[in-house]
Amino acid sequence: MKPCEPCAVIGILDDGWAGLADRARQRLLAADLVIGAARTLDLVRAQLPTDCQLQDMDAAIKQVPQWIAAARADGRSVAVLATGDPLCHGIAPLLIGKLGAAQIEVLPAPSTVQLLCARLGKPWQNLRIASCHGADAGEWWLGASPAHGLYRVLRAIALQPLVAVFTGSENTPARLARALLTAGYGADLRLSVACRLLLPDEQLFPDLPLAEVAEREFPEPNVLLVERVLPGGSAALGREDHAYLQRAPEKGLITKQEARVLSLAKLHLAADAVVWDIGAGSGAVGLEAAALVPLGHVWAIEKNAGDASNARANAVRFRASNYTLVEGRAPALLDTWPDPDAVFIGGSGGELAELIERILGRLKPGGRLVMNFVTLENLATATHALAAAAVPWELVQLQASRSQPILDMHRLAAQNPVWILTARKEEQ
């Protein structure tokens, strides 16, 4: 074999040597160095020549490119074993990124996702693949940030009706089911688990409810299919006011639907935006923003304990897994949040001028700050703060009237006027 031949990255499943194609077998038999996880090396160890070096990459994946480069520099041929298709949540992208595509030859096996769908008879061309196969992510909690190890999986499930999930020894189907229950899902989802595929004790557990999976242990390794079996959620924009839990006895302390829709429009939200919601109240603005930024995240703060509790309950109601609420008084805690693309202020707790200054310092270039006011004094404070910062602004006064029955007829009842103040940070 020529020393310059690319490193072979070979997909293998639990049927081992028997399941490999001839080309993959030839590359393994000719290799001077075979790198793989301990369990994949065990699948081929008996078939390899005695002078072939086997290198365990468990807990050392980042070193694999250096091992390959060093071996090839010495004129040694190298093969790397990976599970299934090495380009599907596997090691091949890492190796190509470090060594270059010309130095890597990928010889895939079927992905375990393909086998799972084949066992269930599910077409998978529109399926989304996610993974929590890795470090222990811990249990999901309401309001977990994008740093959580289950975050990407929950967002995939929020966006797609059919999602396959690569699980792990700690991040099990039961843990994921508990996370989905915490996030507000229930009878709308069904989970199917395929365990020990291609082994004599292979088992399939189709169409299980979340509550059952959450309390059950499954043989390992396994792979999971999450399927939405009922229509998903409500409208993302302009939900009815009564859809939100609100503070009692002062029910109605919520950014009304008309002001909410216009304020969200003024924010100019991109799908991947980072949004701050200051003075979240019942969470109406922030939760609708979360639905409008499916690839982004909303960070909200609320000082009133009752409102914060309602906002969390509303987050569960609308399954907002990209929404983090903290209880406190702004501008405290804002320094721990990522810089925003858009900020909404619905309440300031008396620190409005300082808050505006802080936000303008953190707002990304081109970002927008939208504020709602019902008093002249707060409006004046805000416009003075924006003028002092030399930030251009525009103002809309919104006064809506809603129909109310009167006898067998209807009249229009006026709502309180709201000022919607919009500022845009100039591009640098």
C-alpha positions in Angstrom: 0.0 0.0 0.0 1.3 3.4 -0.9 2.2 5.6 2.1 0.3 8.5 0.6 -3.0 6.7 0.5 -5.6 8.6 2.5 -6.6 7.5 6.0 -9.6 5.2 5.8 -12.5 6.2 8.2 -14.6 3.1 8.3 -18.1 2.8 9.6 -18.9 -0.3 11.5 -22.0 -1.6 13.4 -22.4 -4.2 16.1 -22.5 -7.1 13.6 -18.8 -6.4 13.3 -16.6 -7.9 10.6 -19.5 -9.8 9.0 -21.3 -6.5 8.2 -18.3 -4.8 6.6 -18.0 -4.4 2.8 -15.1 -5.9 1.0 -13.4 -2.5 0.5 -13.6 -1.8 4.3 -12.1 -5.2 5.1 -9.3 -4.7 2.7 -8.3 -1.4 4.2 -8.4 -2.8 7.7 -6.3 -5.8 6.8 -3.7 -3.6 5.1 -3.6 -1.0 7.9 -0.5 -0.6 10.1 -2.5 1.3 12.7 -6.2 1.0 13.5 -7.7 3.6 15.7 -11.1 3.3 17.4 -13.1 3.2 20.6 -12.5 0.1 22.6 -15.8 -1.5 21.7 -15.3 -1.0 18.0 -11.7 -2.4 18.2 -13.0 -5.5 19.9 -15.3 -6.1 16.9 -12.4 -6.6 14.5 -9.4 -7.5 16.8 -9.5 -11.2 16.0 -9.5 -10.6 12.2 -6.5 -8.2 12.1 -2.9 -9.2 11.5 -0.8 -9.6 14.7 1.6 -6.9 13.7 -1.2 -4.3 13.3 -1.2 -1.7 16.1 -4.5 -1.0 17.8 -5.0 2.5 19.4 -7.9 3.1 21.8 -9.3 6.7 21.3 -11.7 6.7 24.2 -11.3 10.0 26.0 -8.7 11.1 23.5 -10.7 12.0 20.3 -9.0 15.3 19.9 -5.6 13.6 19.6 -6.7 11.3 16.8 -5.6 13.8 14.0 -2.1 14.0 15.4 -1.9 10.2 15.7 -2.9 9.9 12.0 -0.5 12.6 10.8 2.4 11.1 12.7 1.8 7.6 11.5 1.4 8.7 7.9 4.6 10.8 8.1 6.3 7.6 9.0 4.9 5.9 5.9 2.3 3.8 7.9 -1.2 3.2 6.6 -4.0 4.2 9.0 -7.7 3.2 9.4 -10.1 4.7 11.9 -13.2 2.9 13.1 -16.4 4.8 13.7 -20.0 3.8 14.4 -22.4 3.7 11.4 -21.9 6.6 9.0 -18.8 8.5 10.2 -20.2 11.7 8.7 -23.4 11.6 10.7 -22.5 12.9 14.2 -19.3 11.0 13.9 -15.6 11.6 13.8 -15.1 12.2 10.1 -15.9 15.9 10.1 -13.3 16.5 12.8 -10.6 14.6 10.8 -11.5 16.3 7.5 -11.4 19.7 9.2 -7.9 19.0 10.7 -6.3 17.0 7.9 -8.2 18.0 4.8 -10.7 16.1 2.7 -8.0 14.8 0.3 -6.4 13.0 3.2 -9.5 11.1 4.3 -11.5 8.3 2.6 -14.8 7.7 4.3 -16.3 4.2 4.0 -19.7 4.4 5.7 -21.9 1.7 7.1 -25.6 2.3 7.4 -26.4 4.7 10.2 -28.2 3.2 13.2 -30.9 5.8 12.3 -31.4 4.1 9.0 -31.8 0.8 10.8 -34.2 2.2 13.3 -36.4 3.6 10.6 -36.2 0.4 8.6 -37.3 -1.6 11.7 -40.3 0.7 12.2 -41.1 1.1 8.5 -40.8 4.9 8.7 -39.7 6.9 5.7 -36.8 9.1 6.9 -36.1 11.5 4.1 -37.6 14.4 6.1 -36.3 13.3 9.4 -34.1 15.5 11.6 -31.2 13.9 13.4 -30.0 15.2 16.8 -27.5 13.8 19.4 -27.0 13.8 23.1 -24.4 11.0 22.9 -21.6 12.5 24.9 -20.9 14.0 28.3 -23.5 13.7 31.1 -25.9 16.5 30.5 -27.7 16.3 33.8 -31.5 16.6 34.1 -33.3 19.2 32.1 -34.9 22.1 34.0 -37.4 24.7 32.9 -35.4 27.7 31.5 -32.2 25.8 30.8 -29.8 27.8 28.6 -28.2 26.8 25.3 -25.3 25.4 27.3 -27.3 22.5 28.5 -26.4 19.2 26.8 -30.0 18.4 25.9 -30.8 21.9 24.5 -30.1 21.1 20.8 -32.2 17.9 21.0 -35.2 19.7 22.6 -35.0 22.5 20.0 -34.9 19.9 17.2 -38.1 18.3 18.6 -39.7 21.7 18.9 -39.1 22.3 15.2 -39.6 18.9 13.5 -42.4 16.3 13.7 -39.9 13.4 13.3 -36.5 13.4 15.1 -34.0 10.6 15.6 -31.8 11.0 18.6 -28.4 9.3 19.3 -28.5 8.6 23.0 -25.8 7.8 25.5 -25.1 5.9 28.7 -26.0 8.9 30.8 -28.3 10.8 28.4 -30.7 8.0 28.1 -34.2 7.7 26.5 -35.7 8.0 30.1 -33.8 11.3 30.7 -34.9 12.7 27.4 -38.5 11.7 28.1 -38.4 13.5 31.5 -37.0 16.6 29.8 -39.8 16.6 27.3 -42.4 16.3 30.1 -40.7 19.2 32.0 -40.9 21.2 28.8 -44.6 20.7 28.6 -45.0 17.9 26.1 -47.3 15.0 26.7 -49.7 12.9 24.6 -48.7 14.8 21.5 -45.4 12.8 21.3 -44.6 9.1 20.9 -41.2 7.6 21.4 -39.7 4.5 19.8 -36.5 2.9 21.1 -34.3 0.5 19.2 -31.8 -1.4 21.4 -28.7 -3.4 20.5 -29.3 -3.3 16.8 -27.9 -6.2 14.8 -27.0 -8.2 17.9 -28.7 -11.4 18.8 -30.6 -9.8 21.6 -31.8 -6.8 19.6 -35.1 -5.3 20.9 -37.5 -2.8 19.6 -39.9 -0.7 21.7 -42.3 1.1 19.4 -44.8 4.0 20.0 -44.4 4.5 23.8 -45.9 7.4 25.7 -43.5 9.8 27.4 -44.5 8.9 30.9 -43.6 5.3 30.3 -40.2 6.0 28.8 -39.4 8.4 31.6 -39.6 5.6 34.2 -38.0 2.8 32.2 -34.5 1.5 31.5 -33.5 0.2 28.1 -30.7 -2.1 27.0 -27.7 -0.2 25.6 -26.6 0.9 23.1 -29.9 2.3 21.8 -31.2 5.0 19.5 -34.5 6.9 19.8 -37.2 8.1 17.4 -39.5 11.0 18.6 -42.6 11.4 16.6 -45.3 14.1 16.9 -48.7 12.4 16.6 -50.9 15.4 17.4 -50.9 18.8 15.8 -48.4 21.1 17.5 -48.9 24.3 19.5 -50.7 27.6 19.0 -50.0 30.5 16.7 -46.6 32.0 17.3 -47.7 35.7 17.0 -50.7 37.4 18.5 -52.0 34.8 20.9 -55.2 35.8 22.7 -54.6 37.6 26.0 -56.6 35.0 27.9 -54.2 32.2 26.7 -51.7 33.4 29.2 -51.8 32.9 33.0 -51.9 36.4 34.6 -51.5 37.8 38.0 -54.7 37.8 40.2 -56.5 39.8 41.5 -55.0 42.3 39.1 -55.7 40.0 36.1 -55.0 41.9 32.9 -51.5 43.2 33.7 -50.2 41.9 30.4 -49.0 43.5 27.2 -52.2 43.4 25.3 -52.4 41.6 22.0 -52.4 44.7 19.8 -49.4 46.3 21.5 -47.6 43.0 21.7 -47.9 42.3 17.9 -46.7 45.8 17.0 -43.8 45.7 19.5 -42.6 42.4 18.2 -42.8 43.7 14.6 -40.7 46.7 15.6 -38.0 44.3 17.1 -37.3 43.0 13.5 -36.4 39.5 14.9 -34.2 37.2 12.9 -34.7 33.5 13.3 -31.4 33.1 15.3 -31.7 36.3 17.3 -30.7 36.7 21.0 -33.6 38.6 22.7 -33.8 40.2 26.1 -37.2 40.7 27.7 -37.0 43.2 30.6 -39.9 43.2 33.0 -41.4 40.0 31.6 -44.7 40.1 33.5 -46.7 37.1 32.4 -44.1 36.4 29.7 -46.4 37.2 26.8 -43.9 39.2 24.7 -40.9 37.0 25.5 -42.7 33.8 24.8 -44.0 35.0 21.5 -40.5 36.2 20.7 -39.2 32.7 21.5 -41.6 31.3 18.9 -40.3 33.8 16.4 -36.6 33.0 17.0 -36.6 29.2 16.7 -32.9 29.1 16.2 -32.2 31.8 18.9 -32.9 32.3 22.6 -34.9 34.6 24.8 -33.5 35.8 28.2 -36.2 37.3 30.4 -36.2 38.9 33.9 -39.1 39.7 36.2 -38.9 41.1 39.7 -42.4 40.1 40.9 -42.5 36.5 42.2 -46.1 35.9 41.2 -45.6 37.2 37.6 -42.4 35.1 37.4 -44.3 32.0 38.4 -46.9 32.7 35.8 -44.3 33.3 33.1 -42.7 29.9 33.9 -46.1 28.2 33.8 -46.8 29.9 30.4 -43.4 28.7 29.1 -44.5 25.1 29.8 -47.9 25.8 28.3 -46.3 26.9 25.0 -43.3 24.5 25.2 -40.8 27.3 25.0 -37.5 25.4 25.4 -35.5 28.4 24.1 -36.7 30.7 26.9 -34.8 31.4 30.2 -36.5 33.5 32.9 -34.7 34.7 36.0 -36.3 36.4 39.0 -34.8 39.7 39.9 -34.6 43.4 39.3 -32.9 44.7 36.1 -30.2 45.8 35.4 -28.9 43.1 37.9 -28.0 39.8 36.2 -27.9 41.2 32.7 -24.1 41.0 32.7 -24.4 37.2 32.7 -26.4 37.2 29.4 -25.0 37.1 25.9 -25.2 40.4 23.9 -28.6 40.9 22.4 -29.8 41.4 18.9 -33.1 42.9 20.2 -34.4 44.1 23.6 -37.9 44.7 24.8 -38.6 46.7 28.0 -42.1 46.3 29.4 -41.1 47.4 32.9 -38.0 48.9 34.5 -38.6 49.1 38.3 -37.5 52.7 38.5 -34.0 52.3 36.9 -35.0 53.2 33.4 -32.3 55.7 32.4 -29.5 53.4 33.8 -31.1 50.4 32.1 -31.3 52.1 28.7 -27.6 53.1 28.9 -26.6 49.6 29.9 -28.6 48.0 27.1 -27.2 50.4 24.4 -23.7 49.4 25.5 -24.5 45.7 25.0 -26.9 45.8 22.0 -25.3 44.5 18.8 -24.8 46.9 15.9 -28.0 47.2 14.0 -30.0 45.9 17.0 -33.2 47.3 18.2 -34.6 48.4 21.6 -38.4 48.6 21.9 -40.1 50.0 25.0 -43.7 50.2 26.0 -45.0 53.1 28.2 -48.3 54.2 29.6 -47.0 57.2 31.5 -45.7 60.6 30.2 -42.9 60.6 32.8 -41.4 57.3 31.8 -41.7 58.2 28.1 -39.8 61.5 28.8 -37.1 59.7 30.7 -36.6 57.2 27.9 -36.4 59.8 25.1 -34.0 61.9 27.1 -31.7 58.9 27.7 -31.8 58.1 24.0 -31.0 61.7 23.0 -28.1 61.8 25.5 -26.7 58.6 23.8 -27.3 60.1 20.3 -29.4 57.2 19.3 -32.2 57.9 16.8 -35.7 56.8 17.9 -39.3 56.8 16.6 -42.6 56.8 18.6 -46.0 55.3 17.9 -49.0 55.9 20.0 -51.4 52.9 19.9 -54.9 53.1 21.2 -57.1 50.2 20.3 -60.8 49.6 21.0 -62.4 46.2 21.4 -66.0 45.2 20.9 -68.1 44.5 23.9 -71.7 43.2 23.9 -74.4 45.6 25.1 -77.9 44.1 25.2 -78.3 42.5 21.8 -75.8 44.9 20.2 -72.1 45.7 20.5 -70.1 48.8 21.4 -66.4 49.6 21.3 -64.5 49.9 24.6 -61.3 51.8 24.5 -58.1 50.4 25.9 -55.5 52.6 27.6 -53.2 54.2 25.1 -49.7 52.8 24.9 -46.5 54.5 23.6 -44.2 52.2 21.6 -40.8 53.7 21.5 -38.2 52.1 19.1 -34.5 52.8 19.0 -32.0 51.3 16.6 -28.3 51.1 17.3 -26.4 52.2 14.3 -24.2 49.8 12.3 -20.5 50.3 13.1 
